[in-house]
């Protein structure tokens, strides 16, 4: 009995330290690209119009490995986050659930991830399919801004 109690006492600090590390990871992810939580694309477009921004749409699926890679490695990046949060209303759409299939059909999404930049009229300024890393993502975003005249 004493051995069990001693083992529990020795493991308790380790278990609590692991819990706090997970909390810090979650906090760090919140510092990346901020995606709005709207049910419709028109709400994101309305916000973009009010703020003088374009809309960045990330079409994803739960099972999509490149989508998960971008969420973990690309969107938390400080440079990416600063640029995207300043210039775009960022809107994530699950292309297979809820309102997602309708919006995906509107933009002819055939693969995940599909990244689309649109103006406040919903017109496509730039798009790409597949996982995109930092440099290419920034180039596409800057091209979308150039195409819009902003």
C-alpha positions as a Markdown table, in Angstrom:
| # | Residue | x | y | z |
|---|---|---|---|---|
| 1 | Unk | 0.0 | 0.0 | 0.0 |
| 2 | Unk | 2.9 | 2.4 | 0.9 |
| 3 | Unk | 4.5 | 1.7 | -2.5 |
| 4 | Unk | 1.3 | 2.7 | -4.3 |
| 5 | Unk | 0.9 | 5.9 | -2.4 |
| 6 | Unk | 4.6 | 6.8 | -2.9 |
| 7 | Unk | 4.2 | 6.1 | -6.7 |
| 8 | Unk | 1.1 | 8.3 | -6.9 |
| 9 | Unk | 2.8 | 11.1 | -5.0 |
| 10 | Unk | 5.9 | 10.9 | -7.3 |
| 11 | Unk | 3.8 | 10.9 | -10.5 |
| 12 | Unk | 1.4 | 13.7 | -9.6 |
| 13 | Unk | 3.8 | 16.6 | -10.4 |
| 14 | Unk | 4.7 | 15.0 | -13.7 |
| 15 | Unk | 1.0 | 14.6 | -14.7 |
| 16 | Unk | 0.2 | 18.2 | -13.8 |
| 17 | Unk | 3.2 | 19.5 | -15.8 |
| 18 | Unk | 2.0 | 17.7 | -18.9 |
| 19 | Unk | -1.5 | 19.3 | -18.5 |
| 20 | Unk | 0.0 | 22.7 | -18.4 |
| 21 | Unk | 2.1 | 22.1 | -21.5 |
| 22 | Unk | -1.1 | 21.3 | -23.5 |
| 23 | Unk | -2.7 | 24.6 | -22.3 |
| 24 | Unk | 0.3 | 26.6 | -23.5 |
| 25 | Unk | 0.2 | 24.9 | -27.0 |
| 26 | Unk | -3.5 | 25.9 | -27.3 |
| 27 | Unk | -2.7 | 29.4 | -26.3 |
| 28 | Unk | 0.1 | 29.6 | -28.9 |
| 29 | Unk | -2.2 | 28.4 | -31.7 |
| 30 | Unk | -4.6 | 31.2 | -30.8 |
| 31 | Unk | -1.9 | 33.8 | -31.7 |
| 32 | Unk | -1.9 | 32.8 | -35.4 |
| 33 | Unk | -4.3 | 33.6 | -38.2 |
| 34 | Unk | -7.7 | 34.5 | -36.8 |
| 35 | Unk | -10.5 | 32.8 | -38.6 |
| 36 | Unk | -14.0 | 34.2 | -38.2 |
| 37 | Unk | -16.8 | 32.0 | -37.0 |
| 38 | Unk | -19.7 | 32.7 | -39.3 |
| 39 | Unk | -22.4 | 30.4 | -40.7 |
| 40 | Unk | -22.5 | 32.1 | -44.1 |
| 41 | Unk | -20.0 | 33.5 | -46.6 |
| 42 | Unk | -22.1 | 36.7 | -46.8 |
| 43 | Unk | -21.4 | 37.5 | -43.2 |
| 44 | Unk | -17.6 | 37.3 | -43.8 |
| 45 | Unk | -18.0 | 39.4 | -47.0 |
| 46 | Unk | -20.0 | 42.0 | -45.0 |
| 47 | Unk | -17.3 | 42.2 | -42.4 |
| 48 | Unk | -14.6 | 42.5 | -45.1 |
| 49 | Unk | -16.5 | 45.3 | -46.7 |
| 50 | Unk | -16.9 | 47.2 | -43.4 |
| 51 | Unk | -13.1 | 46.8 | -42.6 |
| 52 | Unk | -11.9 | 47.5 | -46.2 |
| 53 | Unk | -10.4 | 44.0 | -46.5 |
| 54 | Unk | -10.6 | 41.0 | -48.8 |
| 55 | Unk | -11.9 | 37.5 | -47.8 |
| 56 | Unk | -9.5 | 34.5 | -47.5 |
| 57 | Unk | -11.4 | 31.2 | -47.6 |
| 58 | Unk | -9.7 | 28.0 | -46.5 |
| 59 | Unk | -11.8 | 25.0 | -47.6 |
| 60 | Unk | -10.8 | 22.0 | -45.6 |
| 61 | Unk | -12.0 | 18.5 | -44.5 |
| 62 | Unk | -11.5 | 16.8 | -41.1 |
| 63 | Unk | -9.6 | 13.9 | -42.7 |
| 64 | Unk | -7.3 | 16.1 | -44.8 |
| 65 | Unk | -3.6 | 15.7 | -43.8 |
| 66 | Unk | -2.3 | 18.8 | -45.7 |
| 67 | Unk | -5.1 | 20.8 | -44.0 |
| 68 | Unk | -3.9 | 19.7 | -40.6 |
| 69 | Unk | -0.3 | 20.5 | -41.5 |
| 70 | Unk | -1.3 | 24.1 | -42.4 |
| 71 | Unk | -3.3 | 24.5 | -39.2 |
| 72 | Unk | -0.4 | 23.3 | -37.2 |
| 73 | Unk | 2.6 | 24.7 | -39.0 |
| 74 | Unk | 1.6 | 27.6 | -41.3 |
| 75 | Unk | -1.3 | 29.5 | -39.8 |
| 76 | Unk | 0.4 | 29.9 | -36.3 |
| 77 | Unk | 3.4 | 31.6 | -38.0 |
| 78 | Unk | 3.8 | 35.2 | -36.7 |
| 79 | Unk | 4.5 | 36.7 | -40.2 |
| 80 | Unk | 1.7 | 34.9 | -41.9 |
| 81 | Unk | -0.7 | 35.8 | -39.0 |
| 82 | Unk | 0.2 | 39.5 | -39.0 |
| 83 | Unk | -0.2 | 39.8 | -42.8 |
| 84 | Unk | -3.4 | 37.8 | -43.1 |
| 85 | Unk | -5.1 | 39.4 | -40.0 |
| 86 | Unk | -4.3 | 42.9 | -41.3 |
| 87 | Unk | -5.4 | 42.3 | -44.9 |
| 88 | Unk | -8.1 | 39.7 | -44.9 |
| 89 | Unk | -11.2 | 38.4 | -43.1 |
| 90 | Unk | -10.2 | 34.8 | -42.8 |
| 91 | Unk | -12.9 | 32.2 | -43.1 |
| 92 | Unk | -12.5 | 28.5 | -42.7 |
| 93 | Unk | -15.1 | 26.3 | -44.4 |
| 94 | Unk | -15.5 | 22.5 | -43.8 |
| 95 | Unk | -16.4 | 21.6 | -47.4 |
| 96 | Unk | -18.2 | 18.4 | -46.2 |
| 97 | Unk | -20.4 | 19.6 | -43.4 |
| 98 | Unk | -23.2 | 22.1 | -42.6 |
| 99 | Unk | -23.2 | 25.1 | -45.0 |
| 100 | Unk | -19.8 | 24.0 | -46.4 |
| 101 | Unk | -20.8 | 21.9 | -49.4 |
| 102 | Unk | -22.9 | 24.8 | -50.8 |
| 103 | Unk | -20.1 | 27.3 | -50.6 |
| 104 | Unk | -17.6 | 24.7 | -51.9 |
| 105 | Unk | -19.9 | 24.1 | -54.9 |
| 106 | Unk | -20.1 | 27.9 | -55.5 |
| 107 | Unk | -16.3 | 28.0 | -55.8 |
| 108 | Unk | -15.9 | 24.6 | -57.6 |
| 109 | Unk | -13.9 | 23.0 | -54.8 |
| 110 | Unk | -12.7 | 19.6 | -56.0 |
| 111 | Unk | -9.8 | 19.0 | -53.5 |
| 112 | Unk | -8.7 | 19.9 | -50.0 |
| 113 | Unk | -7.4 | 22.2 | -49.0 |
| 114 | Unk | -8.5 | 24.7 | -51.5 |
| 115 | Unk | -7.6 | 28.3 | -50.7 |
| 116 | Unk | -9.6 | 31.1 | -52.3 |
| 117 | Unk | -9.2 | 34.9 | -52.0 |
| 118 | Unk | -12.3 | 36.8 | -53.0 |
| 119 | Unk | -13.3 | 40.5 | -53.1 |
| 120 | Unk | -16.4 | 42.0 | -51.4 |
| 121 | Unk | -18.5 | 41.0 | -54.4 |
| 122 | Unk | -17.5 | 37.3 | -54.0 |
| 123 | Unk | -15.3 | 37.3 | -57.1 |
| 124 | Unk | -12.2 | 35.1 | -57.1 |
| 125 | Unk | -9.0 | 37.0 | -57.1 |
| 126 | Unk | -6.7 | 34.1 | -56.5 |
| 127 | Unk | -6.9 | 30.4 | -55.7 |
| 128 | Unk | -4.9 | 27.3 | -55.2 |
| 129 | Unk | -5.4 | 23.6 | -54.4 |
| 130 | Unk | -3.3 | 21.5 | -52.0 |
| 131 | Unk | -1.2 | 22.2 | -49.0 |
| 132 | Unk | 0.7 | 25.5 | -49.3 |
| 133 | Unk | 3.7 | 26.5 | -47.2 |
| 134 | Unk | 4.7 | 30.0 | -46.0 |
| 135 | Unk | 6.4 | 31.5 | -49.1 |
| 136 | Unk | 3.9 | 30.3 | -51.6 |
| 137 | Unk | 1.0 | 31.3 | -49.3 |
| 138 | Unk | 2.4 | 34.8 | -48.9 |
| 139 | Unk | 2.9 | 35.2 | -52.7 |
| 140 | Unk | -0.7 | 34.1 | -53.4 |
| 141 | Unk | -2.0 | 36.5 | -50.8 |
| 142 | Unk | 0.0 | 39.4 | -52.2 |
| 143 | Unk | -1.2 | 38.6 | -55.7 |
| 144 | Unk | -4.8 | 38.6 | -54.5 |
| 145 | Unk | -4.2 | 42.1 | -53.1 |
| 146 | Unk | -2.6 | 43.2 | -56.3 |
| 147 | Unk | -5.5 | 41.8 | -58.4 |
| 148 | Unk | -8.0 | 43.7 | -56.2 |
| 149 | Unk | -6.2 | 47.0 | -56.6 |
| 150 | Unk | -5.8 | 47.3 | -52.8 |
